[in-house]
Amino acid sequence: MKYLHSNSKNYNFIKRNKIYISMKKLLFGALVLGFMSACNSDNLSNQNEESQQDLTASNPGTALRRGCASEEIRKNALQGSAELRQKYSDLESRTEKFENDLKLGKVLSDGSVEIPVVVNVLYRTSSENLSDSRIAEQIAVLNADYAGSNSDAYKIPNEFQGVKAGDVKVRFRLANTVRKSTTKTSWSTNDAMKKSSSGGIDATSPSNYLNIWVVGNMGQILGYATFPESAGLWNDGVVIAAPYFGKTGASSPFNLGRTATHEVGHYLNLRHIWGDANCGNDLVADTPTQTGANSGKPSYPLYNTCSGTQRSVMFMNYMDYVDDAAMFMFSAGQRSRMQSVVASSGARSGLRLY
């Protein structure tokens, strides 16, 4: 390649041409920007319908800008039909409801039903007035246990790996916490905590929210729940004694939040795994029949004999009575029962979107 000296005529000619070309490029760029600006200006964007029609008529088959007549056609149709106007009104109402429900997070993008939860705290002492962090901790336990992502799921024996629930497709979201001071030292299972008239807290829209009442003391009762046939009634929900709610500060051996997991199982139509009878029926085919409730921390395998058949029972199921550390699974059959309850046609369909 030859190199030109800066003082040569050819060099100066090329230099002048480069400057000229550069100026042309700058001028062309400015024109393009000006044209784009004009295309996007308010004046052009706000042309009335008549001018658009004229433009189309004068340039048949050639579109110079994007045009859409849908809104105009809709406007004319609505003006001419009361039936269409009613359908339009209904459509917008349903759309607004859907958008509002999405803000509550009731259904996730993967199809999981996310249940909004209201925690009603009735406290006499400061220790019974559970902290926000402890309530959040309990919600996190519920989400892990029902997603099958609990940290102790690896303990499920090989015998039951094939029937474990995995992800139940139910999630929980704290929607509100209601607190109320009380002078009551103990509570029973008569639902007094669910009525303001008897010193409790009225449920928040029980058709649409899972209400959980946390009370100071219920003696030997850790908690109790209503079943789906009570959906929407004033007393619908779950009750848990404060010492067994959440993890931090909870009482051992029920200090891993599994009391709520168990009671919410009832709320979603699960029976105790032994069917509340000797070799009873829990209405789930893949949970082995067992003679009765188990407690403490049994060692696997734990054999029972029912109807002449001996096999290990699924004592680690959340619907047994073992310690929190000894329960860590639902079965696939239990998952189906719970999903049927929160389905669009289920008894608790109010907890989800339509």
C-alpha positions, 0 to 999 in steps of 0.5 A: 500500500502507498502512503500519501504525503500530507503536502501532496495534491492528491492528499489534499483532494482526498481530504476535501472529499472526505470532509464533503462526504462527512458533511453530507452524512451529517445533513442526511442524518439531520433530515432523517431525524427531522422526518422521524420527529415529524412522524411522531409529532402530536399534530400528525398523531392526532389527525381526526378520523376524517383526514385519515379517511381522506388519506386512505381514499386518495391512496388506495392500497397504500398505508402511510401510517398505522390505522385501526377502525376497531374502536370506531366500529365498537362505538357505533355497535354499542350505540345501537344495542342495549344488549351489547352495552350490558355485555360491555359493562359486564366484561369490564366489571369482570376484568376489574375483578380479575385485575384486583384479584391478581393484585392479591396474588390468588393464582400464580403463573404456573397455575398454583392456587395462592390462598390469601391468609388473614392471621387473627392474633388474640393475646393477653401477654406480650409473648402471645402477641406474636411478632410479624416475623414469626407470622411470616416464618409460619407462612414460609413453612406452609409454602415449603411443606405444600410445595414439597420443598421442605428441607427434610423431604429427603427423609421420605423412605424409598418405599413411599418415594413413588407416592409422595405428593411433591408440589401440591400446587397450593401456596399461601400469602399473608394478606393481613394481620389483625391483633386484639388484646384480651383478658382470657387466660384460656380458650376452648374449641367452642369457636369463641375466638371467632366472634367479637361478641364473645371477645374474639375476632370476626373472620375476614370474608371466610369465603375468600380468605383462610382465617387463622386464629392464634390464641394463647392457650388451649390446654392439650389442644394444639389446634383445630380446623373446619372442613370444606363443608363449612366454606364461607361460614362465620366460623370457617378457618383454623385455630392454633395455640400460640406456643405451636405457631411458627418456629422461633420461640415455639414450644418443642417438640411442636416448634417447626410450624407443622401444627399449621401444616396439619390443620390446613390439611383438614381445611383442605379436606384431609382426614387423619391418616388412620381414619380416626378409627382402628384401621380406619379409612382416611379416603386416600388410597395410597396411604397405608391403613394403620391401627391408630395415631402415632406420636413422638419420633418413630423409627422407620419401618414401623409395622402395623397389621390391618385386615391381616396385612402387615406393612410399615405405616406412613407415620411421617405424613403431616396428617399423623400425630408425630412430633414436628421433626418426624413429619415431612410429607403428603401423599399423591392421593392427598394432593388430589383431594386438596386440589379438588377443593380449591379447583374452580368447581371445588368447595373452596373455589372462592379462594382462587380466581375464576 
